[in-house]
Amino acid sequence: MWVLVSTIGAAFMATMMIFIRLRAARKPASVKKIILPPLFMSTGAFMFLFEPFQVSWQQVLEAMSVGIVFSILLIKTSNFEVRDKLIYLKPSKAFGAILIGLLLLRIVLKLIVGQSVSFGETSGMFFLLALGMILSWRIAMLIKFRRLEEELKSSKSIKEFATQE
């Protein structure tokens, strides 16, 4: 029962993320918009205060490592572009398919791991997997954003310098 409910919840969140990402491409990106999602998600770590959800350090490393590997596809498809002197997230046609593929892979892994690990530990591990994926993805996005922001600033200062002469 809990596996079914958590799987439906994950599918719902993935669907919502696709729509949020499509809407985000219409508005300029900002550091705040990049760093807030992992911060909001991090509140879920309070689950580890309760014994059923506590996992070993080895499980933490395994889950975070898998999350980081999963993030590679998201990092590759998350790019920015400059429009009207503002930085926007470039819409990727592959993003939705990648997110659905990662969700299906997570569901299969959850079913496999859930056979040998308790539901609480499985929940904790998959929270860590998702956190590792989102955190590394957002850090990469922040780096890309900052680089483009610096390029934009330097090109403005070069233009300003040229007009002063």
Backbone hydrogen bonds in HBPLUS format (Angstrom, degrees):
<---DONOR---> <-ACCEPTOR-->    atom                        ^
c    i                          cat <-CA-CA->   ^        H-A-AA   ^      H-
h    n   atom  resd res      DA  || num        DHA   H-A  angle D-A-AA Bond
n    s   type  num  typ     dist DA aas  dist angle  dist       angle   num
A0005-VAL N   A0001-MET O   3.00 MM   4  6.30 163.4  2.03 152.7 157.1     1
A0006-SER N   A0002-TRP O   2.87 MM   4  5.99 165.2  1.89 149.5 153.7     2
A0007-THR N   A0003-VAL O   2.93 MM   4  6.01 148.1  2.03 142.0 150.9     3
A0008-ILE N   A0004-LEU O   2.96 MM   4  6.17 160.2  2.00 151.4 156.3     4
A0009-GLY N   A0005-VAL O   2.93 MM   4  6.13 155.4  1.99 145.4 152.9     5
A0010-ALA N   A0006-SER O   2.93 MM   4  6.12 153.3  2.00 141.1 147.8     6
A0011-ALA N   A0007-THR O   2.96 MM   4  6.20 156.8  2.02 147.1 153.4     7
A0012-PHE N   A0008-ILE O   2.92 MM   4  6.14 155.0  1.98 147.7 154.7     8
A0013-MET N   A0009-GLY O   2.94 MM   4  6.20 160.3  1.98 149.2 154.3     9
A0014-ALA N   A0010-ALA O   2.93 MM   4  6.12 156.6  1.98 148.2 154.5    10
A0015-THR N   A0011-ALA O   3.01 MM   4  6.19 157.4  2.06 145.5 151.4    11
A0016-MET N   A0012-PHE O   2.94 MM   4  6.19 159.2  1.98 150.0 155.9    12
A0017-MET N   A0013-MET O   2.88 MM   4  6.07 150.7  1.97 143.9 152.3    13
A0018-ILE N   A0014-ALA O   3.07 MM   4  6.37 149.3  2.17 145.7 152.7    14
A0019-PHE N   A0015-THR O   3.24 MM   4  6.61 162.0  2.28 149.8 153.2    15
A0020-ILE N   A0016-MET O   2.85 MM   4  6.10 160.3  1.89 154.0 160.2    16
A0021-ARG N   A0017-MET O   2.85 MM   4  5.92 158.8  1.89 146.3 152.3    17
A0022-LEU N   A0018-ILE O   3.01 MM   4  6.25 153.0  2.09 145.9 153.0    18
A0023-ARG N   A0019-PHE O   3.02 MM   4  6.26 156.2  2.08 147.2 153.4    19
A0024-ALA N   A0020-ILE O   2.84 MM   4  6.02 149.1  1.94 146.4 155.8    20
A0026-ARG N   A0023-ARG O   3.03 MM   3  5.59 159.9  2.07 114.9 121.3    21
A0027-LYS N   A0024-ALA O   3.22 MM   3  5.58 154.1  2.29 109.4 116.2    22
A0029-ALA N   A0087-ILE O   2.69 MM  58  5.75 159.7  1.73 150.4 157.8    23
A0034-ILE N   A0030-SER O   3.15 MM   4  6.43 136.6  2.35 142.0 153.7    24
A0034-ILE N   A0031-VAL O   3.05 MM   3  5.12 130.8  2.30  97.7 111.6    25
A0035-ILE N   A0031-VAL O   2.93 MM   4  6.20 161.2  1.97 161.6 165.7    26
A0036-LEU N   A0032-LYS O   3.05 MM   4  5.85 152.4  2.13 149.9 154.6    27
A0039-LEU N   A0036-LEU O   3.01 MM   3  5.05 115.7  2.44 101.0 117.8    28
A0040-PHE N   A0036-LEU O   2.84 MM   4  6.08 161.0  1.88 166.9 172.6    29
A0041-MET N   A0037-PRO O   2.96 MM   4  6.14 158.8  2.00 149.5 155.8    30
A0042-SER N   A0038-PRO O   2.92 MM   4  5.97 141.2  2.07 138.4 148.1    31
A0043-THR N   A0040-PHE O   3.40 MM   3  5.96 158.9  2.45 109.4 114.7    32
A0044-GLY N   A0041-MET O   2.93 MM   3  5.83 163.6  1.96 128.1 132.5    33
A0045-ALA N   A0042-SER O   2.98 MM   3  5.59 164.8  2.00 117.0 122.1    34
A0046-PHE N   A0043-THR O   3.18 MM   3  6.05 171.4  2.18 121.5 123.7    35
A0047-MET N   A0044-GLY O   3.05 MM   3  5.98 171.6  2.06 124.4 127.1    36
A0048-PHE N   A0045-ALA O   3.01 MM   3  5.79 157.2  2.06 120.8 125.6    37
A0049-LEU N   A0046-PHE O   3.01 MM   3  5.57 165.8  2.04 116.8 120.9    38
A0050-PHE N   A0047-MET O   3.08 MM   3  5.83 163.9  2.11 119.3 124.1    39
A0053-PHE N   A0050-PHE O   3.02 MM   3  5.89 150.9  2.11 130.0 136.8    40
A0054-GLN N   A0051-GLU O   3.19 MM   3  5.27 157.1  2.24 108.4 115.3    41
A0059-GLN N   A0056-SER O   3.08 MM   3  5.20 116.4  2.50  97.3 111.9    42
A0060-VAL N   A0056-SER O   2.98 MM   4  6.36 150.0  2.07 147.3 156.5    43
A0061-LEU N   A0057-TRP O   2.97 MM   4  6.22 164.8  1.99 150.1 152.8    44
A0062-GLU N   A0058-GLN O   2.91 MM   4  6.15 159.9  1.95 149.0 155.0    45
A0063-ALA N   A0059-GLN O   2.88 MM   4  5.97 171.1  1.89 150.3 152.9    46
A0064-MET N   A0060-VAL O   2.92 MM   4  6.02 169.0  1.93 154.7 158.3    47
A0065-SER N   A0061-LEU O   2.92 MM   4  5.90 156.2  1.97 143.2 150.4    48
A0066-VAL N   A0062-GLU O   3.00 MM   4  6.23 161.4  2.03 152.0 156.4    49
A0067-GLY N   A0063-ALA O   2.97 MM   4  6.18 156.9  2.02 146.6 153.6    50
A0068-ILE N   A0064-MET O   2.90 MM   4  6.18 152.7  1.98 148.0 155.0    51
A0069-VAL N   A0065-SER O   3.00 MM   4  6.29 157.5  2.05 148.3 154.2    52
A0070-PHE N   A0066-VAL O   2.86 MM   4  6.12 159.8  1.90 151.5 157.3    53
A0071-SER N   A0067-GLY O   2.98 MM   4  6.18 139.9  2.15 140.9 151.7    54
A0072-ILE N   A0069-VAL O   3.21 MM   3  5.61 154.4  2.28 109.2 116.3    55
A0074-LEU N   A0071-SER O   2.98 MM   3  5.09 113.0  2.44  99.9 116.7    56
A0075-ILE N   A0071-SER O   2.78 MM   4  6.02 160.1  1.82 163.4 170.0    57
A0076-LYS N   A0072-ILE O   2.94 MM   4  6.15 159.7  1.98 149.8 154.9    58
A0077-THR N   A0073-LEU O   3.16 MM   4  6.33 141.3  2.32 139.7 148.8    59
A0078-SER N   A0075-ILE O   3.34 MM   3  5.27 159.9  2.38 101.0 107.0    60
A0090-LYS N   A0079-ASN O   2.68 MM  11  5.45 164.4  1.70 147.6 151.7    61
A0081-GLU N   A0088-TYR O   2.82 MM   7  5.37 152.8  1.90 152.1 160.7    62
A0088-TYR N   A0081-GLU O   2.78 MM   7  5.37 171.0  1.79 166.1 169.1    63
A0083-ARG N   A0086-LEU O   2.81 MM   3  5.35 158.8  1.85 158.9 163.4    64
A0086-LEU N   A0083-ARG O   2.91 MM   3  5.35 154.8  1.98 116.5 124.6    65
A0095-PHE N   A0092-SER O   3.31 MM   3  5.38 150.2  2.40  99.9 107.9    66
A0098-ILE N   A0094-ALA O   2.86 MM   4  6.02 160.3  1.90 161.3 167.8    67
A0099-LEU N   A0095-PHE O   2.85 MM   4  6.05 164.2  1.88 156.2 160.5    68
A0100-ILE N   A0096-GLY O   2.97 MM   4  6.16 159.7  2.01 148.3 153.8    69
A0101-GLY N   A0097-ALA O   2.86 MM   4  6.01 158.4  1.91 145.3 152.1    70
A0102-LEU N   A0098-ILE O   2.82 MM   4  6.05 160.4  1.85 153.5 158.4    71
A0103-LEU N   A0099-LEU O   2.94 MM   4  6.11 151.4  2.03 141.1 149.4    72
A0104-LEU N   A0100-ILE O   2.91 MM   4  6.19 161.0  1.94 152.5 156.8    73
A0105-LEU N   A0101-GLY O   2.94 MM   4  6.16 157.9  1.99 147.5 153.9    74
A0106-ARG N   A0102-LEU O   2.83 MM   4  6.03 154.7  1.90 146.1 153.2    75
A0107-ILE N   A0103-LEU O   2.90 MM   4  6.18 152.9  1.98 149.0 156.4    76
A0108-VAL N   A0104-LEU O   3.00 MM   4  6.27 163.6  2.03 151.2 154.8    77
A0109-LEU N   A0105-LEU O   2.93 MM   4  6.13 167.5  1.94 151.6 155.4    78
A0110-LYS N   A0106-ARG O   2.78 MM   4  5.90 152.2  1.86 144.7 153.2    79
A0111-LEU N   A0107-ILE O   2.94 MM   4  6.20 153.5  2.01 148.8 155.2    80
A0112-ILE N   A0108-VAL O   3.01 MM   4  6.30 154.6  2.07 149.1 156.3    81
A0113-VAL N   A0109-LEU O   2.76 MM   4  5.93 176.2  1.77 159.2 160.5    82
A0114-GLY N   A0110-LYS O   2.77 MM   4  5.59 150.5  1.86 137.9 147.5    83
A0115-GLN N   A0112-ILE O   3.26 MM   3  5.63 155.0  2.33 105.8 112.9    84
A0116-SER N   A0113-VAL O   3.04 MM   3  5.72 149.1  2.14 117.8 125.4    85
A0117-VAL N   A0113-VAL O   2.98 MM   4  5.96 132.9  2.20 152.7 166.3    86
A0122-THR N   A0118-SER O   2.87 MM   4  6.05 160.8  1.91 154.3 160.6    87
A0123-SER N   A0119-PHE O   2.84 MM   4  6.05 156.9  1.89 148.9 155.4    88
A0124-GLY N   A0120-GLY O   2.93 MM   4  6.21 160.3  1.97 149.2 154.5    89
A0125-MET N   A0121-GLU O   2.81 MM   4  6.04 162.1  1.84 152.5 157.5    90
A0126-PHE N   A0122-THR O   2.93 MM   4  6.12 159.4  1.97 151.0 156.2    91
A0127-PHE N   A0123-SER O   2.91 MM   4  6.08 140.6  2.06 144.3 155.2    92
A0128-LEU N   A0124-GLY O   3.01 MM   4  6.27 160.3  2.05 147.7 152.6    93
A0129-LEU N   A0125-MET O   2.83 MM   4  6.13 147.9  1.94 142.1 152.1    94
A0130-ALA N   A0126-PHE O   3.03 MM   4  6.08 163.4  2.06 136.3 140.4    95
A0131-LEU N   A0127-PHE O   2.82 MM   4  6.07 157.5  1.87 150.0 157.3    96
A0132-GLY N   A0128-LEU O   2.78 MM   4  5.91 162.8  1.81 149.2 153.9    97
A0133-MET N   A0129-LEU O   2.95 MM   4  6.15 152.6  2.03 146.2 154.0    98
A0134-ILE N   A0130-ALA O   2.87 MM   4  6.05 171.0  1.88 155.1 157.2    99
A0135-LEU N   A0131-LEU O   2.77 MM   4  5.70 163.5  1.80 150.8 156.7   100
A0136-SER N   A0132-GLY O   3.15 MM   4  6.00 165.1  2.17 136.5 141.2   101
A0137-TRP N   A0133-MET O   3.06 MM   4  6.05 154.1  2.13 141.6 149.6   102
A0138-ARG N   A0134-ILE O   2.86 MM   4  5.94 163.3  1.89 150.1 154.6   103
A0139-ILE N   A0135-LEU O   2.94 MM   4  6.10 151.6  2.02 146.4 154.4   104
A0140-ALA N   A0136-SER O   3.07 MM   4  6.20 160.1  2.11 142.3 147.4   105
A0141-MET N   A0137-TRP O   2.91 MM   4  6.20 151.4  2.00 143.8 152.7   106
A0142-LEU N   A0138-ARG O   2.85 MM   4  6.02 155.2  1.91 144.7 151.2   107
A0143-ILE N   A0139-ILE O   2.98 MM   4  6.26 156.1  2.04 149.0 154.9   108
A0144-LYS N   A0140-ALA O   2.98 MM   4  6.24 165.6  2.00 151.1 154.7   109
A0145-PHE N   A0141-MET O   2.79 MM   4  5.98 159.7  1.83 151.4 157.8   110
A0146-ARG N   A0142-LEU O   2.86 MM   4  6.02 167.0  1.88 151.4 154.6   111
A0147-ARG N   A0143-ILE O   3.00 MM   4  6.20 160.0  2.04 150.9 156.1   112
A0148-LEU N   A0144-LYS O   3.05 MM   4  6.27 164.6  2.07 149.9 153.9   113
A0149-GLU N   A0145-PHE O   2.81 MM   4  6.00 152.5  1.89 149.8 158.8   114
A0150-GLU N   A0146-ARG O   2.86 MM   4  6.08 153.7  1.93 147.4 153.8   115
A0151-GLU N   A0147-ARG O   2.94 MM   4  6.24 156.4  2.00 147.5 154.1   116
A0152-LEU N   A0148-LEU O   2.87 MM   4  6.06 155.9  1.93 145.9 152.7   117
A0153-LYS N   A0149-GLU O   2.91 MM   4  6.16 156.3  1.96 146.2 152.5   118
A0154-SER N   A0150-GLU O   2.83 MM   4  6.03 162.8  1.86 151.8 156.7   119
A0155-SER N   A0151-GLU O   2.90 MM   4  6.05 153.4  1.97 145.3 152.6   120
A0156-LYS N   A0152-LEU O   3.06 MM   4  6.24 146.7  2.18 140.2 149.1   121
A0157-SER N   A0153-LYS O   2.90 MM   4  6.19 159.8  1.94 150.4 156.0   122
A0158-ILE N   A0154-SER O   2.93 MM   4  6.07 149.9  2.02 143.1 151.1   123
A0159-LYS N   A0155-SER O   3.07 MM   4  6.19 156.3  2.12 138.2 144.4   124
A0160-GLU N   A0156-LYS O   2.83 MM   4  6.10 157.1  1.88 151.1 157.9   125
A0161-PHE N   A0157-SER O   2.90 MM   4  5.98 156.7  1.96 142.2 148.5   126
A0162-ALA N   A0158-ILE O   2.93 MM   4  6.10 156.7  1.98 146.1 152.5   127
A0163-THR N   A0159-LYS O   3.02 MM   4  6.23 148.7  2.12 144.9 152.6   128
A0164-GLN N   A0160-GLU O   3.15 MM   4  6.33 133.4  2.38 139.9 151.4   129
A0164-GLN N   A0161-PHE O   3.24 MM   3  5.23 134.4  2.46  95.1 107.3   130
